[in-house]
């Protein structure tokens, strides 16, 4: 019998894959939601590419409903996202901002709706913001806008009357740079000791899911600050 049940939105990405693997190693039932199958997951919800937010929401909701079949989950972890740069003078400003909105805001908002319906009382909804978006992001405007929206969404969902089940927590991680293969490829000369390991994040989510006493205050924005391979979690 599974120790618990978790949905991972973005479960085939670098961070999502690390989370799926970690929870599976603890004998958890794990559903991965992504455009591609994650072979390590207990089950997969494979999504279609769409240009409609409402269409994506309806597809996700229907597929989750069918897989859960009336059951609840202990946590919904939304780590879908991406990065794109561009300032106001960039010819790709709107294109990149649109992409960032789709990858981060669409998914996080859909995850919130799933939490309202399928999260256990006292469960965890975790979203993915960014430390950079606590301030201006002139060279990556679309990215900063999208991540700033996640911060606002986190605060709103943590308030009374948000629709999230009682005694549940909504938290956002705010990394600086995650130690992913893609980041290593794009920044080969960086000091990787200053990047946050994916395993650290996976373990953090596991602790917050399984030990309610370990959770920061509801609605917290948690900066992940890594220095010389040591990571601190600091509330913004």
Rosetta blueprint (number, residue, H / E / L):
1 X L
2 X L
3 X L
4 X L
5 X E
6 X E
7 X E
8 X E
9 X E
10 X L
11 X L
12 X L
13 X L
14 X H
15 X H
16 X H
17 X H
18 X H
19 X H
20 X H
21 X H
22 X H
23 X H
24 X H
25 X H
26 X L
27 X L
28 X L
29 X E
30 X E
31 X E
32 X E
33 X E
34 X E
35 X L
36 X L
37 X L
38 X L
39 X L
40 X L
41 X L
42 X L
43 X E
44 X E
45 X E
46 X E
47 X L
48 X L
49 X L
50 X L
51 X L
52 X L
53 X H
54 X H
55 X H
56 X H
57 X H
58 X H
59 X H
60 X H
61 X H
62 X H
63 X H
64 X H
65 X H
66 X H
67 X H
68 X H
69 X L
70 X L
71 X L
72 X L
73 X E
74 X E
75 X E
76 X E
77 X E
78 X E
79 X L
80 X L
81 X L
82 X L
83 X L
84 X L
85 X L
86 X E
87 X L
88 X L
89 X L
90 X L
91 X L
92 X L
93 X H
94 X H
95 X H
96 X H
97 X H
98 X H
99 X H
100 X H
101 X H
102 X H
103 X H
104 X H
105 X H
106 X H
107 X H
108 X H
109 X H
110 X H
111 X H
112 X H
113 X H
114 X H
115 X H
116 X H
117 X H
118 X H
119 X E
120 X E
121 X E
122 X E
123 X E
124 X E
125 X E
126 X E
127 X E
128 X E
129 X L
130 X L
131 X H
132 X H
133 X H
134 X H
135 X L
136 X L
137 X L
138 X L
139 X L
140 X E
141 X H
142 X H
143 X H
144 X H
145 X H
146 X H
147 X H
148 X H
149 X H
150 X H
151 X H
152 X H
153 X H
154 X H
155 X H
156 X H
157 X H
158 X H
159 X L
160 X L
161 X L
162 X L
163 X L
164 X L
165 X L
166 X L
167 X L
168 X L
169 X E
170 X E
171 X E
172 X E
173 X E
174 X E
175 X E
176 X L
177 X L
178 X E
179 X L
180 X L
181 X H
182 X H
183 X H
184 X H
185 X H
186 X H
187 X L
188 X L
189 X L
190 X L
191 X L
192 X H
193 X H
194 X H
195 X L
196 X E
197 X L
198 X H
199 X H
200 X H
201 X H
202 X H
203 X H
204 X H
205 X H
206 X H
207 X H
208 X H
209 X H
210 X H
211 X L
212 X H
213 X H
214 X H
215 X L
216 X L
217 X L
218 X L
219 X L
220 X L
221 X E
222 X E
223 X E
224 X E
225 X E
226 X E
227 X E
228 X L
229 X L
230 X E
231 X E
232 X E
233 X E
234 X E
235 X E
236 X L
